[in-house]
């Protein structure tokens, strides 16, 4: 068997892996199996570590919800503690938030992104009389965004690097318009449903940042690198 080393691993006995499928494992001295971090966490979701291997738990999926336009300038106020309660009322589980801009990690049996988004929006509208836009991506999509980041060196200045998560893949993005308003220090990359912007002089004053959604032609929700990194940690079981 090929030996593969993982950055972080946890061992389980073979009996604990009845519901977990992996593409590669390695032998260790104890005779148990070592799983990579991404598989390890999902095995805990299905109760493998505790011996509670229920099919219902195994079918849960982890999601990341990115809210838009809440708690900005005193408008559309929604405290995160109250948001957690509202999401739990919708039967979402393991709900955790990061800062006040509306960044949420949760588990759900549902696999329908549109249904989840609509249910959350409707719930908040009924309770708070405004309808926030909610973009929901899977934990895998979040990790893929981290892996696809073309500006790794900009991570040391996380406020200068923004990830735009797009609702759909742009069919006719106006890249010429983006190039026209881009400053000499700014760089961007469009990759499928992701738009990466590096603005060393500040996103707040960037015309490119302000006009990206318009010229891409699709709805987008942006987060800086620090927020994306923190959400990646949360979806792997980290703390806010």
C-alpha positions in Angstrom: 0.0 0.0 0.0 1.3 3.5 -0.8 2.3 5.5 2.2 0.8 9.1 2.3 1.5 11.6 5.0 -1.1 14.1 5.9 -0.5 17.5 7.7 -3.0 16.5 10.4 -4.3 13.0 11.0 -6.4 11.2 13.6 -6.5 7.4 14.0 -9.6 5.2 14.2 -10.1 1.5 14.4 -11.4 -0.3 11.3 -14.8 -0.8 13.0 -15.2 2.9 13.3 -14.9 3.4 9.6 -17.9 1.5 8.4 -19.6 4.6 7.0 -16.5 6.4 5.8 -15.0 6.0 2.3 -11.5 7.3 1.6 -9.3 7.3 -1.4 -6.0 6.7 0.3 -4.9 5.5 3.8 -1.6 4.5 5.3 -0.5 1.8 7.8 0.6 3.0 11.2 2.3 1.1 14.0 -0.9 0.6 16.0 -2.6 -1.2 13.1 -5.3 1.4 12.8 -6.0 3.8 9.9 -5.0 7.4 9.5 -7.5 9.8 7.8 -6.8 13.2 6.3 -8.4 16.2 8.1 -11.3 16.6 5.7 -12.4 12.9 6.1 -11.6 12.9 9.8 -14.1 15.7 10.6 -16.9 14.1 8.5 -16.4 10.8 10.3 -17.0 12.6 13.6 -20.2 14.1 12.2 -21.5 10.7 11.6 -20.6 9.6 15.1 -17.8 7.3 14.2 -15.6 8.4 17.1 -18.3 7.9 19.6 -19.7 4.7 18.1 -23.0 6.3 17.2 -23.1 5.6 13.4 -26.6 6.7 12.6 -27.5 7.0 8.9 -29.3 10.3 9.7 -26.1 11.9 11.1 -24.1 10.5 8.2 -26.3 12.2 5.7 -25.8 15.7 7.1 -23.9 18.2 5.0 -21.9 21.1 6.2 -22.7 24.5 4.7 -21.4 28.1 4.9 -23.9 31.0 4.6 -22.7 34.4 3.6 -25.2 37.2 4.4 -25.2 40.4 2.6 -26.2 43.8 3.8 -26.8 43.2 7.5 -25.5 45.2 10.4 -24.1 47.9 8.1 -24.4 51.5 9.1 -27.0 50.8 11.7 -29.3 49.2 9.1 -30.8 45.7 8.9 -29.6 45.0 12.5 -29.4 41.4 13.3 -27.4 40.3 16.3 -25.5 37.1 15.7 -26.9 35.4 18.9 -30.4 36.0 17.6 -29.4 34.8 14.1 -28.2 31.6 15.6 -31.5 31.1 17.4 -33.5 31.7 14.1 -31.4 29.2 12.2 -31.7 26.6 14.9 -35.5 27.2 14.7 -35.2 26.1 11.1 -33.7 22.8 12.3 -30.1 23.7 11.3 -27.5 22.2 13.6 -24.0 23.1 14.9 -24.7 26.7 14.0 -21.6 29.0 14.5 -21.0 32.6 13.4 -18.0 34.8 12.8 -18.1 38.6 13.4 -21.2 40.7 12.8 -21.3 40.8 9.0 -23.2 37.5 8.8 -20.8 34.5 8.3 -22.3 31.2 9.4 -21.3 27.6 9.4 -24.0 25.0 10.0 -25.1 21.4 9.3 -28.3 20.3 7.6 -30.0 17.3 6.1 -31.0 19.4 3.1 -29.0 19.3 -0.1 -31.0 22.1 -1.8 -29.0 25.3 -1.6 -31.9 27.4 -3.0 -34.4 26.0 -0.6 -32.1 26.7 2.4 -31.4 30.3 1.3 -35.1 31.0 0.7 -36.1 29.5 4.1 -33.5 31.6 5.9 -34.5 34.8 4.1 -38.1 34.2 4.8 -37.6 33.5 8.4 -35.6 36.7 9.0 -38.1 38.7 7.0 -41.0 37.4 9.2 -39.1 38.3 12.4 -37.1 41.4 11.5 -39.0 42.9 8.4 -36.1 42.8 6.0 -34.9 40.2 3.5 -31.2 39.8 3.4 -29.5 38.1 0.5 -27.9 34.8 1.6 -25.4 33.0 -0.5 -24.8 29.4 0.6 -21.8 27.3 -0.4 -20.7 23.9 0.7 -17.7 23.4 3.0 -16.0 21.8 0.0 -16.5 24.8 -2.1 -15.1 27.0 0.6 -11.9 24.9 0.8 -11.6 24.9 -3.0 -11.7 28.7 -2.9 -8.9 28.7 -0.3 -6.9 26.3 -2.5 -7.5 28.3 -5.7 -6.3 31.6 -4.2 -3.9 33.0 -6.8 -2.5 35.7 -4.4 -0.9 33.6 -1.7 1.6 36.3 -0.8 -1.2 38.7 -0.1 -2.3 36.6 2.9 0.0 38.6 5.1 -2.2 41.6 4.5 -5.6 40.0 4.6 -7.6 43.2 4.2 -6.1 43.7 0.8 -7.3 40.4 -0.5 -11.0 39.8 -1.2 -12.8 36.7 -2.4 -16.0 37.3 -4.3 -18.3 34.3 -4.2 -20.6 34.4 -7.3 -24.1 33.0 -7.5 -23.4 31.6 -10.9 -20.6 31.4 -13.4 -20.5 34.7 -15.4 -21.6 34.0 -19.0 -20.4 37.4 -20.4 -18.1 39.1 -17.9 -16.9 42.6 -19.1 -13.2 42.0 -18.4 -12.3 45.0 -20.6 -14.3 47.3 -18.3 -12.5 45.8 -15.3 -9.1 46.3 -16.8 -10.0 49.9 -17.6 -10.8 50.8 -14.0 -8.1 48.7 -12.4 -5.2 50.7 -10.9 -1.5 49.8 -11.5 -1.2 48.1 -8.1 -4.4 46.1 -8.4 -4.8 42.5 -9.7 -7.7 40.2 -10.2 -8.4 36.7 -11.3 -11.8 35.3 -12.4 -12.0 31.5 -11.9 -15.4 30.0 -12.5 -17.7 31.2 -9.7 -14.9 32.9 -7.8 -13.4 36.4 -8.3 -10.2 37.2 -6.5 -9.2 40.8 -6.0 -5.9 42.0 -4.6 -6.0 45.7 -3.8 -2.8 46.7 -1.8 -3.9 50.4 -1.6 -7.2 49.4 0.1 -10.5 47.9 -1.1 -12.5 50.8 0.3 -11.1 53.3 -2.3 -11.0 50.8 -5.1 -13.2 51.4 -8.2 -12.6 47.9 -9.2 -14.0 46.5 -6.0 -17.0 48.8 -6.2 -17.8 47.8 -9.8 -16.8 44.2 -9.9 -20.3 42.8 -9.5 -21.7 45.1 -12.2 -19.1 44.1 -14.8 -19.2 40.5 -13.9 -22.9 40.5 -14.5 -23.9 38.2 -11.6 -24.7 38.6 -8.0 -21.7 38.3 -5.7 -20.8 38.4 -2.0 -17.3 39.4 -1.0 -15.2 38.5 2.1 -11.7 39.4 2.9 -9.0 36.8 3.3 -9.1 36.8 7.1 -12.9 36.0 7.1 -12.5 33.2 4.6 -9.7 31.7 6.5 -11.6 31.8 9.7 -14.7 30.2 8.1 -12.4 27.4 6.8 -11.3 26.8 10.3 -14.8 26.9 11.7 -16.1 24.3 9.2 -13.3 22.0 10.3 -14.4 22.3 13.9 -12.5 25.4 15.1 -13.8 28.0 17.4 -15.0 31.5 16.5 
